[in-house]
Amino acid sequence: MQPVVDASAPPRRERGLRSRAGNAMERTRVAVLDGAVRAVEKHGARRATMSDIATLAGIAKGTLYNHFRAKEAVYAAAVDGGVRTLAAECALVAREDLADALALAADRLGSHPALRRIAGDEPATLAALTTIGEAPPWLAARESVREVLAAADRDSSDTSIDVVLRWLVSFIGSPGRGVESQAGLLAAAVPAAAVVESVEVDPVASVPVPPVARIPGEQQLQF
C-alpha cells in the first residue's frame, strides 16, 4: 500500500542539495580566478581573453559568463581574493613578528608570476596597478594592512597603513634586494598600538551639585 501524499504540502528538497550546489559554484569560482592568473601569466593582462581564462580554468566559456560578464570583473575578483588570502597568511605571521609578515608580503608581490609578466610587458598597466587610490581593490588592501598591523598589536591608523602600503606597492612585480632588512626597519618604525586606559567614574560624584540658595535674613542650614 502506497503512502498518501498531501498535494498541498510544499515539495520536499533532497537534504544537502543546496549545499552541494553552493560548493560546486565555489569550486568553479576558485578555478576561474586561478585561470585568470594563469592567463595573465601566459598572455599578459591586455591580450588575455575570456576564452583563455575559461580554457585555463577547465570550464566552458558559457559557464565563465555565468559568473563574470567581462575579464575586467574577473581580474578585480582575482586581485581581491589574492589580497585577502595573503593578508590572512601575513596576519598569522604578524602575531609572532611583524617584520617577517612584511617581508613575506613583499616577497609574494615581487615574485607573483602574473604581476611579473605585467611589469615586464605592460608598463602602462603596471603604472595604473600601482597608483594607490580609493577604488574597491585599494580599500580592501588598506583593510588588509590594518588587519596585519592589528594582529601585531601595532598602530593601525591611516598614517601607518599608508606608509606600509606604499612600501609594499614598490615591490609589485619587481623583487627587491634586502627585503628582510627593509622590513625590519619598517616594522621598528611602526609604533605600538595605543592603549586606552579605562577610568572608573563614580556616578554620584560626577553629578554636579548646584550651590545651596541663601535666603536673605535666614541662617544657612548645616548638615
Residue pairs with C-beta under 8 A, 6 or more apart in sequence:
28 59
28 63
28 67
29 67
29 77
31 57
31 58
31 59
32 53
32 54
32 57
32 59
32 64
32 67
32 68
32 74
32 77
33 74
33 77
33 78
33 81
34 56
34 57
35 52
35 53
35 54
35 55
35 56
35 57
35 58
35 59
36 48
36 53
36 57
36 71
36 74
36 75
36 77
36 78
37 78
37 82
37 113
37 114
38 56
38 114
39 48
39 49
39 52
39 53
39 56
40 48
40 75
40 114
40 117
40 118
41 113
41 114
41 117
42 48
42 52
42 56
42 117
43 49
43 52
44 117
44 118
44 121
44 122
45 75
45 114
45 117
45 118
45 122
45 125
46 122
46 125
48 71
49 71
50 61
50 64
50 65
50 68
50 70
50 71
50 74
51 61
53 64
53 71
53 74
54 60
54 61
54 63
54 64
57 64
64 74
68 74
68 77
76 136
76 137
79 137
80 136
80 137
80 140
82 112
83 137
83 140
83 141
83 144
84 140
84 144
86 105
86 108
86 144
87 144
87 145
87 147
87 148
88 147
89 104
90 101
90 102
90 104
90 105
90 144
90 148
91 101
91 147
91 148
91 151
92 151
93 100
93 101
93 104
94 100
94 101
94 148
94 149
94 151
94 152
95 151
95 152
97 152
97 187
98 148
98 149
98 152
98 154
98 187
98 190
99 180
99 183
99 184
99 186
99 187
99 188
100 183
101 148
101 151
101 152
102 148
102 164
102 167
102 168
102 183
102 186
102 187
103 179
103 180
103 183
105 148
105 168
106 167
106 168
106 171
106 176
106 179
106 182
106 183
107 171
107 175
107 179
109 115
109 168
109 169
109 171
109 172
109 173
110 116
110 171
110 172
110 173
110 174
110 175
110 176
110 179
111 175
112 172
112 173
115 129
115 172
115 173
116 173
116 174
117 173
118 125
118 126
118 129
118 173
119 126
119 172
119 173
119 174
120 173
126 172
126 173
129 172
130 169
130 170
130 172
132 138
132 162
132 165
132 166
132 169
141 165
142 158
142 161
142 165
145 156
145 161
145 164
145 165
145 168
146 156
146 161
148 164
149 155
149 156
149 160
149 161
149 164
149 190
149 193
150 156
150 193
152 187
153 192
153 193
154 160
154 187
154 190
154 191
154 192
154 193
155 190
155 191
155 192
155 193
155 194
156 193
160 190
160 191
163 186
163 189
163 190
164 186
164 190
167 182
167 186
170 176
171 179
176 182
212 220
212 221
214 220
